[in-house]
Amino acid sequence: MSGPRIVVIGGGAAGLMAAGRAAERGARVILVEKNQTLGAKLLLSGKGRCNLTSAEEDLETFLSAYGSKGKFLYSAFSRFGPARTLEFFASRGLRTKVERGKRVFPEKGGSERVINCLIGYIRQGGVTVYRNREALNLEIRDGRAVRFILRGQEVEGDAFIVCTGGKSFPKTGSTGDGYRFAKRAGHEVIQPVPALCPVRLKEKWPQSARGLNLKNVSLTLLKDGIVVSRRFGELLLTHFGISGPIAMDMSRDIGEACTSGNATLILDLKPALTMDVLTARIERDLKKYAGKMFRDCLKDLLPRDLIPAVVEKATIPPDKRGEYISPEEKRELACLLKEFPLTPEGLLGFDWSIVTSGGVDLREIDPGTMRSKIVENLYFAGEILDIDGPTGGYNLQMCWSTGYAAGDSAASSACLES
């Protein structure tokens, strides 16, 4: 081959897509991976099932999930968005299915099938893969990247794409190496913090209810008494506190609130019911179980493992018989179920976070090409960028889209220059 040489650092979702697309455009591609295995973190996606994108069809709605930074992805998504992603994997024999919340998963095989598709893609393009090669430094000369210094060798190229991920799940190799390369190139790196991360609570009762999945509940975060965020969906109780989609999606805000203010979480166990309707429901249950103690009157209203925590928090004596519970106590119980307080102590940290919030400042990256505005032949893609989304396939879609844009642009620009 006589095309330009593109060096991709990082063999995860973004790196594999970038390498495959650059090779497809005729470049000679070297993919450098510090592990023996490609896609190590991808194997963990969706607990091994790999939630590879969302079936949300409206682009504006999709981008809004990333918050104010979503507009940065408009060009990359227009070039290679969710529909193109599904077409890409379908063309390689991967059938998908849409589940609750528009989450898209492989019909069979999970993460391994997805990785095999991507490995097939880079093999088809003749990509050279260096495994067990850690990138140590980036050499820049006269405003251009010249070579990467690897452990034991150097690798030169016409263009370089950094896809090293963030700092989440460091055991997979995501140890923040790319931030060092970005700073070496003169880039600002927004402080990386855990996102989509389980939350530690001060309360100890969740330990006795660990494994309980609460569906159709609402969680509200207050910082210094002011509502910061609210989510509706599923919440998982764990031995350390809470996890599950709504806690994970809110975790970045929870972490910030814990470090800079007085953070409180309010759990609404019955968000579909108004106070009046819920109070009437409690009244019916107490009549139904007349003669039983309060703690035995809640089995139709709450999951069994949650009842002890509610009884402990309520002002009603646990052995008080249902028929003697006053209207005021019934109202107080309804209020407790609508506003059950939780006290967050912080996040579990990068070892447990699914993604990293923070990274290379988006103001220094061209959104159409993923090219650095500081070093002309340097590109960034994937989690290393300062953008992240909620659970549901949004973060992998960001990797597919930015990886494709970087690979496509690096190959075409290097071809013009060579």
C-alpha positions in Angstrom: 0.0 0.0 0.0 1.2 3.6 -0.7 -1.3 5.6 1.2 -0.5 7.8 4.2 0.3 6.3 7.5 -2.2 6.8 10.3 -1.4 5.8 13.9 -4.3 5.2 16.2 -3.6 5.0 19.9 -6.1 2.8 21.8 -8.0 -0.3 20.7 -11.4 0.4 22.2 -14.7 1.3 20.6 -13.5 4.7 19.1 -10.1 3.4 18.2 -11.3 0.4 16.4 -13.8 2.5 14.4 -11.2 5.1 13.6 -8.7 2.6 12.5 -11.2 0.7 10.3 -12.5 3.8 8.6 -9.0 5.3 8.0 -8.0 2.0 6.4 -11.2 1.9 4.4 -10.2 5.3 3.0 -6.9 3.9 1.8 -4.5 4.7 4.6 -1.9 2.5 6.1 -3.0 2.2 9.6 -1.2 1.1 12.8 -3.4 0.5 15.8 -1.5 0.5 19.2 -3.1 -1.2 22.2 -1.6 -1.4 25.6 -3.4 -4.7 26.4 -3.3 -8.1 24.7 -7.0 -7.9 24.1 -8.8 -5.4 21.9 -12.0 -3.8 23.2 -11.4 -4.8 26.9 -13.7 -2.2 28.2 -16.2 -2.8 25.5 -16.5 -6.4 26.8 -18.0 -4.9 30.0 -20.6 -2.7 28.2 -24.2 -3.4 29.4 -22.9 -6.2 31.7 -21.5 -8.0 28.7 -24.6 -7.5 26.5 -23.3 -4.3 24.9 -25.9 -1.5 24.6 -24.4 -0.3 21.4 -26.7 2.7 20.7 -30.2 4.1 21.2 -33.1 3.7 18.8 -34.0 7.4 19.2 -34.7 8.6 15.7 -34.8 12.3 16.2 -31.3 13.8 16.0 -32.1 16.9 18.1 -33.6 14.7 20.9 -30.6 12.4 20.7 -28.1 15.2 21.0 -30.0 16.9 23.9 -29.2 13.8 26.1 -25.6 15.1 26.2 -26.7 18.4 27.6 -25.3 21.7 26.5 -22.3 20.0 24.8 -24.5 17.9 22.5 -24.3 20.5 19.7 -20.6 19.6 19.4 -21.6 16.2 18.1 -24.0 17.4 15.4 -21.6 17.1 12.5 -20.2 13.7 13.6 -23.7 12.4 14.1 -24.9 13.7 10.8 -22.0 11.8 9.1 -22.3 8.6 11.2 -25.2 8.6 13.5 -27.3 5.9 15.1 -29.0 4.8 11.9 -25.6 4.4 10.2 -24.3 2.6 13.2 -27.0 0.0 12.9 -26.4 -0.3 9.2 -22.7 -0.8 9.8 -23.1 -3.7 12.2 -26.0 -5.2 10.1 -23.7 -5.3 7.1 -21.3 -7.4 9.1 -23.9 -9.9 10.1 -24.9 -8.5 13.5 -28.6 -8.5 14.1 -29.9 -6.2 16.8 -33.0 -5.8 19.0 -34.6 -2.8 20.7 -35.5 -3.1 24.4 -37.1 -0.9 27.0 -36.0 2.7 26.9 -35.0 2.4 23.2 -31.8 0.6 24.2 -30.3 -1.4 21.3 -28.5 -4.7 21.9 -27.1 -7.5 19.8 -29.7 -10.1 19.3 -27.2 -12.8 20.2 -23.6 -12.9 21.4 -23.4 -9.5 23.2 -20.1 -7.6 23.5 -18.0 -10.4 21.9 -20.0 -10.2 18.7 -19.6 -6.5 18.5 -15.9 -6.7 19.0 -15.6 -9.5 16.4 -17.4 -7.2 13.9 -14.9 -4.4 14.6 -11.9 -6.8 14.4 -13.2 -8.0 11.1 -13.5 -4.4 9.9 -9.8 -3.6 10.7 -8.6 -6.9 9.3 -10.5 -6.1 6.0 -8.6 -2.9 5.8 -5.2 -4.4 6.5 -4.7 -2.6 9.8 -1.5 -3.5 11.6 -2.1 -4.1 15.3 0.5 -3.7 18.0 -0.7 -5.4 21.1 0.9 -5.1 24.6 2.5 -1.8 23.5 2.1 1.1 25.9 2.3 4.6 24.4 4.6 6.7 26.6 5.0 10.0 24.9 4.1 12.1 21.9 6.8 14.0 20.0 5.7 17.2 18.4 7.9 19.3 16.1 7.0 22.6 14.3 3.3 22.3 15.2 3.0 18.7 13.9 2.9 15.4 15.7 5.9 13.4 14.5 6.0 10.1 16.4 4.7 8.2 19.4 7.2 6.8 21.8 6.1 3.3 22.7 7.6 1.0 25.3 10.5 -0.5 23.3 10.0 1.3 20.0 8.9 4.4 18.2 6.2 4.7 15.6 6.0 7.5 13.0 3.0 8.6 11.0 1.4 11.3 8.8 -1.5 11.7 11.3 -2.3 10.5 14.8 -5.6 9.7 16.4 -5.7 9.4 20.2 -8.5 7.1 21.5 -7.2 6.2 24.9 -10.5 6.6 26.7 -10.8 8.3 30.1 -10.0 7.0 33.6 -13.1 4.8 34.3 -12.5 1.0 34.8 -8.7 1.5 34.9 -8.2 -2.3 35.0 -9.1 -2.3 31.3 -6.3 0.0 30.5 -8.2 3.3 30.8 -5.7 5.1 33.1 -5.8 8.6 31.7 -2.7 8.3 29.4 -4.3 10.3 26.7 -4.7 13.4 28.9 -0.9 13.5 29.2 -0.5 13.4 25.4 -3.2 16.1 25.0 -1.4 18.4 27.4 1.9 17.7 25.6 0.2 19.0 22.5 -0.9 22.1 24.3 -4.5 21.2 25.0 -6.5 22.1 28.0 -7.9 19.1 29.9 -11.1 19.6 31.9 -10.7 17.8 35.2 -11.8 14.2 34.8 -14.4 12.9 37.3 -16.4 9.7 37.5 -19.7 9.6 35.7 -22.4 6.9 35.5 -21.1 5.7 38.8 -22.7 4.0 41.8 -23.4 6.2 44.8 -22.4 5.6 48.5 -25.0 6.5 51.1 -24.6 7.4 54.7 -27.6 5.1 55.6 -26.8 1.5 56.2 -30.2 -0.1 55.7 -29.7 -0.6 51.9 -27.3 -3.4 52.8 -30.1 -5.5 54.1 -32.1 -4.8 50.9 -29.2 -5.2 48.5 -30.2 -6.5 45.1 -33.6 -5.0 45.3 -34.5 -3.3 42.0 -37.1 -0.6 42.5 -39.0 0.1 39.3 -40.9 3.2 38.3 -39.6 5.4 41.1 -38.4 9.0 41.1 -35.1 10.3 42.5 -34.4 14.0 43.2 -31.1 15.6 44.1 -31.1 18.8 46.2 -28.0 20.8 46.8 -28.3 23.3 49.7 -32.1 22.8 49.4 -32.3 23.6 45.7 -33.4 21.0 43.2 -30.4 20.1 40.9 -31.6 17.0 39.1 -34.5 14.6 38.9 -34.8 11.2 37.3 -37.6 8.6 36.8 -37.0 4.9 36.3 -35.2 2.0 38.0 -33.1 2.2 41.1 -30.9 -0.7 42.5 -30.2 -1.0 46.2 -26.7 -2.2 47.0 -24.5 -3.0 50.0 -22.9 0.5 49.7 -25.9 2.5 48.7 -27.6 2.9 45.3 -27.0 2.1 41.7 -29.1 1.5 38.6 -30.0 3.8 35.7 -31.4 6.8 37.5 -28.7 6.9 40.2 -26.0 6.4 37.6 -27.4 9.1 35.3 -27.4 11.5 38.2 -24.1 10.5 39.7 -22.0 13.3 38.2 -24.3 15.9 39.7 -24.4 13.9 43.0 -20.6 13.8 43.2 -20.3 17.5 42.5 -23.0 18.3 45.1 -21.2 16.2 47.7 -18.0 18.1 47.3 -19.3 21.6 47.0 -22.5 21.8 49.1 -25.0 20.0 51.3 -26.4 17.2 49.2 -29.7 15.3 49.8 -31.6 12.8 47.8 -35.3 12.4 47.9 -36.8 9.1 46.8 -40.4 9.0 45.6 -41.5 5.4 45.9 -45.0 6.2 44.4 -44.5 8.9 41.8 -47.6 7.9 39.9 -49.8 8.6 42.9 -50.8 12.0 44.3 -50.7 12.4 48.1 -54.4 12.1 48.3 -54.6 9.0 46.2 -51.7 7.4 48.1 -53.3 8.3 51.5 -56.5 6.6 50.4 -54.5 3.6 49.2 -52.9 3.3 52.7 -56.3 3.6 54.3 -57.6 0.6 52.3 -54.6 -1.5 53.1 -54.9 -0.8 56.8 -58.5 -1.8 56.7 -57.7 -4.9 54.8 -55.1 -5.9 57.4 -57.1 -4.8 60.4 -55.9 -6.6 63.5 -52.3 -6.8 62.3 -49.4 -4.7 63.4 -48.3 -1.8 61.3 -45.2 -3.5 60.0 -47.4 -6.3 58.7 -49.8 -4.0 56.9 -47.4 -2.8 54.1 -46.9 -6.0 52.1 -49.2 -5.0 49.3 -47.8 -1.5 49.2 -44.0 -2.1 49.3 -41.4 -4.8 48.4 -40.8 -7.0 51.4 -37.1 -6.0 51.7 -38.0 -2.3 51.8 -40.6 -2.5 54.6 -38.1 -2.5 57.5 -36.5 0.7 56.3 -39.9 2.4 55.9 -41.1 1.2 59.3 -37.9 2.4 61.0 -38.2 5.9 59.4 -41.9 6.3 60.1 -43.3 7.8 63.2 -45.8 5.0 63.7 -44.8 2.4 66.3 -44.1 -0.9 64.4 -46.4 -2.9 66.7 -49.3 -0.5 66.5 -52.4 -2.3 65.0 -53.6 -1.0 61.7 -57.1 0.0 62.9 -55.6 2.4 65.5 -53.4 4.3 63.1 -54.7 7.9 63.0 -55.5 10.0 59.9 -52.5 12.2 60.7 -50.2 9.1 60.8 -51.6 7.9 57.5 -50.8 11.2 56.0 -47.3 11.3 57.4 -46.7 7.8 56.0 -47.9 8.9 52.6 -45.5 11.8 52.8 -42.6 9.5 53.8 -43.3 7.3 50.8 -43.3 10.3 48.5 -40.3 12.0 50.1 -38.0 9.2 51.5 -34.7 10.9 52.4 -31.3 9.5 51.5 -27.9 11.0 52.3 -25.2 10.6 49.6 -21.6 10.5 50.8 -20.0 10.4 47.4 -19.3 8.2 44.4 -17.5 4.8 44.4 -14.9 6.3 42.1 -13.2 5.5 38.7 -12.9 1.8 39.5 -16.7 1.5 39.3 -17.7 4.3 36.9 -18.8 3.4 33.4 -17.6 6.6 31.8 -15.4 9.7 32.6 -16.8 13.2 32.6 -14.2 15.8 31.6 -11.3 15.5 29.2 -9.9 17.4 26.2 -11.6 20.8 25.9 -14.1 20.7 23.1 -13.3 24.3 22.2 -9.9 23.1 21.0 -11.3 20.4 18.7 -12.9 20.8 15.3 -16.3 19.2 15.6 -16.5 18.2 12.0 -13.2 16.3 11.8 -12.1 15.7 15.4 -8.9 17.4 14.5 -6.9 19.4 17.0 -7.0 23.1 16.5 -3.5 23.3 18.0 -1.6 20.4 16.3 -2.7 20.1 12.7 -2.3 16.3 12.2 -3.5 15.2 15.6 -7.0 13.9 16.3 -9.0 12.9 19.3 -12.1 10.6 19.5 -14.2 8.8 22.1 -14.2 9.2 25.9 -11.0 11.3 26.0 -13.2 14.2 24.9 -15.0 16.4 27.4 -18.4 15.0 26.6 -20.5 12.2 28.1 -24.1 11.1 28.0 -26.6 9.1 30.1 -27.0 5.3 30.1 -28.8 3.8 27.2 -26.2 3.5 24.4 -25.3 7.2 24.2 -21.7 7.0 25.2 -20.9 4.2 22.8 -22.7 6.0 20.0 -20.4 9.0 20.8 -17.4 6.7 20.3 -18.7 5.3 17.0 -19.4 8.7 15.6 -16.3 10.6 16.7 -14.1 7.6 15.9 -15.5 7.4 12.4 -15.2 11.1 11.9 -11.6 11.1 13.1 -10.6 8.1 10.9 -12.3 9.5 7.9 -10.8 13.0 8.3 -7.3 11.9 9.2 -7.1 9.7 6.1 -8.5 12.2 3.7 -6.3 15.1 5.1 -3.2 13.0 5.1 -3.8 11.9 1.5 -4.1 15.6 0.4 -0.9 16.4 2.2 1.1 13.4 1.0 
